Amino acid sequence: MRVLLVEDDEPVAESLRRGLLRYGFEVAWVTTGGDALRHKDPYDVVLLDLGLPDTDGLDVCKALRERGDVPIIVISARSDETDRVVGLELGADDYVSKPFGVREVIARIRAVLRRVQARTPEMAAGGPDRYGPRLTIDRKAARVHVDGAEVALAPKEYDLLAFLTEEPGALMSREQIMEAVWDANWFGPTKTLDVHVAALRRKFTGVLAIEAVRGVGFRLEIVKEARDVKDVKDAGAS
């Protein structure tokens, strides 16, 4: 996942950049609105400060939105409601006020990306997403099928599967998963995550693998060939 970070405050930008990198994001950092508008490399989301040295961030937001539908999250010390409303009216998808934590920004990015994916033509048409030769997930209907047969899932089992399959192969920390699937303010035991992972492993043996990475979190892999079944069993025993 590629992030374009537009922020002229170096300590803020460095802290945010390091946090994003820890969560597996690629970060391109620029310090002016002009550099943001001249940036040519592709990106999946924009984190945009409003207090830029060369131009008002709201003007940059408007210009970026006129170019396409890439999600824009405004990050700013301006907490005035007028700025917030204007930013959203100009095309920003979300607004985060400084000071903020990296965890909050990560949660906002993932929430915005889920909303954007939900309004893509493919999702609007209700077409299920296919993962490998056997698994399909219909996110619009919240239904999962293996080899054409529906798999019965508890609500949180479905939410966990839907989240992990957003980025197959990516290592997700326990913290990321708990924030996305349960709640950013969850204070209960994380053992519930292990219980749900075990349930998914049982129900999707031979279809997907959920590898436990000790001290970090979990990585979901889609089984594409018969020889991958051994990897699934090994991962399930982790």
VEXDREN-2710 file (C-alpha; in Angstrom, 1 decimal):
% VEXDREN-2710
k/r/px/py/pz
1/MET/0.0/0.0/0.0
2/ARG/1.5/3.3/-1.2
3/VAL/1.0/6.5/0.7
4/LEU/1.8/10.1/-0.4
5/LEU/2.6/12.1/2.7
6/VAL/2.4/15.9/2.2
7/GLU/3.7/17.4/5.4
8/ASP/6.3/20.2/6.0
9/ASP/6.8/19.6/9.7
10/GLU/9.8/17.3/9.7
11/PRO/9.4/15.8/13.2
12/VAL/5.7/15.0/12.5
13/ALA/6.4/13.6/9.1
14/GLU/9.3/11.4/10.3
15/SER/7.3/10.0/13.2
16/LEU/4.3/9.3/10.9
17/ARG/6.5/7.9/8.1
18/ARG/8.3/5.5/10.6
19/GLY/4.9/4.4/11.9
20/LEU/3.5/3.7/8.5
21/LEU/6.6/1.8/7.5
22/ARG/6.2/-0.5/10.6
23/TYR/2.7/-1.3/9.4
24/GLY/3.9/-2.3/5.9
25/PHE/3.1/0.9/4.0
26/GLU/5.3/2.4/1.4
27/VAL/5.7/6.2/2.0
28/ALA/6.6/9.0/-0.4
29/TRP/7.2/12.2/1.6
30/VAL/7.0/15.7/0.1
31/THR/7.0/19.0/2.0
32/THR/5.1/21.4/-0.3
33/GLY/1.8/21.5/-2.2
34/GLY/3.8/22.0/-5.5
35/ASP/5.8/18.9/-4.9
36/ALA/2.6/16.9/-4.2
37/LEU/1.0/18.1/-7.4
38/ARG/4.2/17.3/-9.4
39/HIS/4.5/13.8/-7.8
40/LYS/4.4/11.2/-10.7
41/ASP/4.8/7.9/-8.9
42/PRO/1.5/6.0/-8.2
43/TYR/0.0/6.1/-4.7
44/ASP/-3.1/4.6/-3.1
45/VAL/-3.9/7.2/-0.5
46/VAL/-2.8/10.8/0.3
47/LEU/-2.2/12.2/3.8
48/LEU/-2.4/15.9/3.3
49/ASP/-1.4/18.7/5.8
50/LEU/-3.3/22.0/5.3
51/GLY/-0.6/24.3/6.7
52/LEU/1.9/24.1/3.8
53/PRO/4.6/26.7/3.2
54/ASP/3.8/27.4/-0.5
55/THR/0.0/27.1/-0.7
56/ASP/-3.1/26.3/1.2
57/GLY/-3.6/22.6/1.6
58/LEU/-7.3/23.1/0.8
59/ASP/-6.3/24.2/-2.7
60/VAL/-4.0/21.1/-3.0
61/CYS/-6.9/18.9/-1.9
62/LYS/-9.2/20.4/-4.6
63/ALA/-6.6/20.0/-7.3
64/LEU/-5.9/16.3/-6.3
65/ARG/-9.5/15.5/-6.3
66/GLU/-10.0/17.0/-9.7
67/ARG/-7.3/14.6/-11.0
68/GLY/-9.0/11.4/-9.7
69/ASP/-10.6/9.3/-7.0
70/VAL/-7.5/8.5/-4.8
71/PRO/-8.5/8.7/-1.2
72/ILE/-7.4/11.9/0.6
73/ILE/-7.1/12.2/4.4
74/VAL/-6.5/15.7/5.7
75/ILE/-4.1/15.9/8.7
76/SER/-4.0/19.3/10.2
77/ALA/-3.6/21.4/13.4
78/ARG/-6.6/23.4/12.3
79/SER/-9.4/22.1/14.4
80/ASP/-11.9/24.7/13.3
81/GLU/-15.2/23.2/12.1
82/THR/-15.2/25.4/9.0
83/ASP/-11.9/24.0/7.8
84/ARG/-13.1/20.5/8.4
85/VAL/-16.3/21.1/6.5
86/VAL/-14.6/22.8/3.6
87/GLY/-12.0/20.1/3.3
88/LEU/-14.7/17.4/3.1
89/GLU/-16.7/19.5/0.6
90/LEU/-13.5/19.8/-1.6
91/GLY/-13.2/16.1/-1.8
92/ALA/-11.3/14.9/1.3
93/ASP/-12.4/11.5/2.4
94/ASP/-11.6/12.0/6.1
95/TYR/-10.0/14.6/8.5
96/VAL/-7.7/13.9/11.4
97/SER/-6.8/16.8/13.8
98/LYS/-3.3/17.1/15.3
99/PRO/-2.1/15.9/17.6
100/PHE/-2.9/12.3/16.6
101/GLY/-1.4/8.9/17.0
102/VAL/-0.1/6.6/14.3
103/ARG/-2.6/4.0/15.3
104/GLU/-5.5/6.4/14.6
105/VAL/-4.1/7.4/11.2
106/ILE/-3.7/3.7/10.3
107/ALA/-7.3/3.0/11.3
108/ARG/-8.5/5.9/9.3
109/ILE/-6.6/4.8/6.2
110/ARG/-8.0/1.3/6.4
111/ALA/-11.5/2.6/7.0
112/VAL/-11.3/4.9/4.0
113/LEU/-9.9/2.3/1.7
114/ARG/-12.7/-0.1/2.7
115/ARG/-15.3/2.5/1.8
116/VAL/-13.6/3.3/-1.5
117/GLN/-13.4/-0.4/-2.4
118/ALA/-17.1/-0.8/-1.6
119/ARG/-18.1/1.9/-4.1
120/THR/-16.0/0.5/-7.0
121/PRO/-18.0/-0.7/-10.1
122/GLU/-17.1/-4.3/-9.3
123/MET/-18.4/-4.0/-5.7
124/ALA/-21.4/-2.1/-6.8
125/ALA/-22.3/-4.8/-9.3
126/GLY/-22.2/-7.3/-6.4
127/GLY/-19.6/-9.5/-8.0
128/PRO/-17.8/-11.7/-5.5
129/ASP/-14.0/-11.5/-5.0
130/ARG/-12.2/-14.8/-5.9
131/TYR/-9.1/-16.0/-4.0
132/GLY/-7.4/-18.9/-5.6
133/PRO/-9.3/-21.7/-7.4
134/ARG/-11.8/-22.5/-4.5
135/LEU/-12.6/-19.4/-2.3
136/THR/-15.0/-16.6/-3.1
137/ILE/-16.1/-13.7/-0.8
138/ASP/-19.1/-11.7/-1.6
139/ARG/-18.5/-8.6/0.5
140/LYS/-21.8/-7.0/-0.5
141/ALA/-23.8/-9.9/0.8
142/ALA/-21.3/-10.9/3.5
143/ARG/-21.3/-14.5/2.2
144/VAL/-18.3/-16.9/1.7
145/HIS/-18.2/-20.0/-0.6
146/VAL/-15.7/-22.8/-1.1
147/ASP/-16.1/-24.8/-4.3
148/GLY/-19.5/-23.2/-4.7
149/ALA/-20.9/-24.3/-1.3
150/GLU/-21.5/-21.6/1.3
151/VAL/-19.5/-21.7/4.5
152/ALA/-21.3/-20.8/7.7
153/LEU/-19.4/-18.2/9.6
154/ALA/-20.0/-16.3/12.9
155/PRO/-20.1/-12.5/12.4
156/LYS/-16.6/-11.9/13.7
157/GLU/-15.2/-14.9/11.8
158/TYR/-16.5/-13.3/8.6
159/ASP/-15.1/-9.9/9.6
160/LEU/-11.7/-11.4/10.4
161/LEU/-11.6/-13.3/7.1
162/ALA/-12.7/-10.2/5.1
163/PHE/-10.0/-8.2/6.7
164/LEU/-7.1/-10.7/6.3
165/THR/-8.0/-11.2/2.6
166/GLU/-7.8/-7.5/1.9
167/GLU/-4.0/-8.0/1.5
168/PRO/-3.1/-11.7/1.2
169/GLY/0.5/-12.3/2.1
170/ALA/0.8/-9.2/4.2
171/LEU/1.8/-9.6/7.9
172/MET/-0.8/-8.1/10.1
173/SER/0.0/-7.3/13.7
174/ARG/-2.3/-8.4/16.5
175/GLU/-2.9/-4.7/17.2
176/GLN/-3.9/-4.0/13.6
177/ILE/-6.3/-6.9/13.5
178/MET/-8.0/-6.1/16.8
179/GLU/-8.5/-2.4/15.8
180/ALA/-10.0/-3.3/12.4
181/VAL/-12.1/-6.3/13.4
182/TRP/-13.1/-5.6/16.9
183/ASP/-12.7/-2.0/17.9
184/ALA/-10.0/0.6/18.2
185/ASN/-10.9/0.9/21.9
186/TRP/-11.0/-2.8/22.6
187/PHE/-9.7/-3.5/26.1
188/GLY/-10.6/-7.2/26.4
189/PRO/-8.2/-10.1/26.1
190/THR/-6.6/-10.7/22.6
191/LYS/-7.1/-14.5/23.2
192/THR/-10.4/-14.1/21.3
193/LEU/-8.3/-13.4/18.2
194/ASP/-6.6/-16.8/18.5
195/VAL/-9.9/-18.5/19.0
196/HIS/-11.3/-17.0/15.8
197/VAL/-8.1/-17.7/13.8
198/ALA/-8.3/-21.4/14.9
199/ALA/-12.0/-21.5/13.7
200/LEU/-11.0/-20.1/10.3
201/ARG/-8.2/-22.7/10.0
202/ARG/-10.6/-25.5/10.7
203/LYS/-13.2/-24.3/8.2
204/PHE/-10.8/-23.5/5.4
205/THR/-8.3/-26.3/5.6
206/GLY/-6.7/-26.8/2.2
207/VAL/-8.1/-23.4/1.0
208/LEU/-6.1/-20.9/2.9
209/ALA/-3.3/-20.8/5.5
210/ILE/-3.1/-18.4/8.4
211/GLU/0.5/-18.3/9.6
212/ALA/1.2/-17.2/13.2
213/VAL/4.3/-15.0/13.4
214/ARG/5.4/-15.2/17.0
215/GLY/5.4/-11.9/18.8
216/VAL/3.9/-10.1/15.9
217/GLY/0.6/-11.3/14.4
218/PHE/-0.7/-13.3/11.5
219/ARG/-0.2/-13.7/7.7
220/LEU/-2.9/-15.2/5.4
221/GLU/-1.9/-17.1/2.3
222/ILE/-4.2/-18.4/-0.4
223/VAL/-3.7/-22.1/-1.3
224/LYS/-3.3/-22.1/-5.1
225/GLU/-2.0/-25.7/-5.7
226/ALA/-2.3/-29.1/-4.1
227/ARG/1.3/-29.1/-2.8
228/ASP/0.4/-26.0/-0.7
229/VAL/-1.7/-28.1/1.6
230/LYS/1.4/-29.1/3.6
231/ASP/2.1/-25.5/4.1
232/VAL/-1.4/-25.0/5.4
233/LYS/-1.0/-27.7/8.0
234/ASP/2.4/-26.4/9.1
235/ALA/0.9/-22.9/9.5
236/GLY/-2.0/-24.2/11.4
237/ALA/0.3/-25.9/13.9
238/SER/2.2/-22.6/14.6
END
